[in-house]
Amino acid sequence: MDAKQLMESAVRILDSKKARDIRVIRVGRLTILGEYFVIAAGGSSTQVKMLADELEYQLEQKGERPHNVEGYKSENWIVLDYSDVIVHIFNEETREFYKLEQLWADGEQVDVSGLVKE
């Protein structure tokens, strides 16, 4: 699966489990960290963990495993690193505190409206 397909799969999986305010920033021309940042929120620490678990499970079914997972014990911000696609799942308070969308504002905002159900 290429980076765009992986990003689109991640967005669809998160949306199917009711993640909130899913955003994608293309950061490949700004950093060597990856091509896409997928940013989403859960309404509670339980939902943040569930979103990370479900994303990891469904992507593993497609042959994709994260190279690294951080923050799983905190349940406030879990990062799943799929090399070219970095998925950040926050609780809403932590997301507001870190403001990744502002931090990476020079990146290209990717329109995901066709991938999510409104």
N, C-alpha and C positions, 0 to 999 in steps of 0.2 A: 504494500500500500504506500503510495507516495504521500508527501506531507499534506497536500491539499485534501486528499481523500481521508486521511487520518483526522485532520481537523474537522472536516464535515461530519464524519462518523461520531466524533466526540461531541460536537454540538447537538446532533440528533439524539444521542444517548442521554445527555444531560437534560435536554428539553423533554424527553419522554418521561423523565423522573421528576419533572416539575422544578428544575433549577430555575432560579430567578435571574433576570437581567443578564442573559448570556451575551458576551461581547467577544469579538476576535480582533486582534491587532496583528498585522503582519510586520514583523520586526527584523526580518532577514537582512535588510540592507543597513540596519543599525547595530547589530550585534552578532556575535558568533554563537550565542546561546541557543538559537533555534530560528525557525522560519515564522512560526505562529505562536502567539500567546492566546489561549482560550481562558476567559475569565467568567466565572459564574458564582452565584450565591445560593446558599441554602438558608432556610428560615430558622434553623436551630443547629446545634452541634450534632445532633442525631442525624439530621438530614444531610449535613456536610459529609459525614462519614458514609452514609448510605450512598450518596452521589459518587463518592470516590470508589467505593466498593463496586457499585454497579458499572461504572465506567471501566474499571480495571477488568472486571469479569467479562463484560461484553467485548471489549477490545481483544482480550486474550482468546476468546472464541474465534476471532478473526486472525489470530496469529501474531498479535501485537502485545508486547509486554513492556512495561515501563522500565527504563534503565535505573530509575531511582524514584523513591516516594519519600517525601518529607512532610513532617507535621501531623502524621496520622494520630499520634497520641494526644495532641492538643485539641484536635477537632475544631479549631477556629480557622485554620488555613491549611489545607492539604494541597501539596504540589505533586503532580505526577509528570515525570519527565520522560517523554517519548522521543527524545533527541530533537527532531525538527519541530515537534509540537509539545509545548509546555502548558499543562492544564492547571490552573489555579482555581481552587474551590474554597470560597470564604464563607464565614457567617457574615451577615450584613454589617455588623459593627466593625469587624476587622477589615472588611473590604473598604469601608468608608475611611478608616484610619490610614490605610496604606495607599489608597488612590492610584492603583497601577495604571488605570486609564490615563491619568494626568502625567504620571511619571514617564510613560511611553507615548506621549501625545504626538511625537514626531513620526511614529509608526503609521502605517496605512490601516484605517478602520475598515474592516471587511464587513460587507452587508450580509447578515445571516438570516434576513427575513424569510428567504425561501427555504430555510432549513428548520425553522421553528414554527410551531403552531401558536398563533396569537390568541 
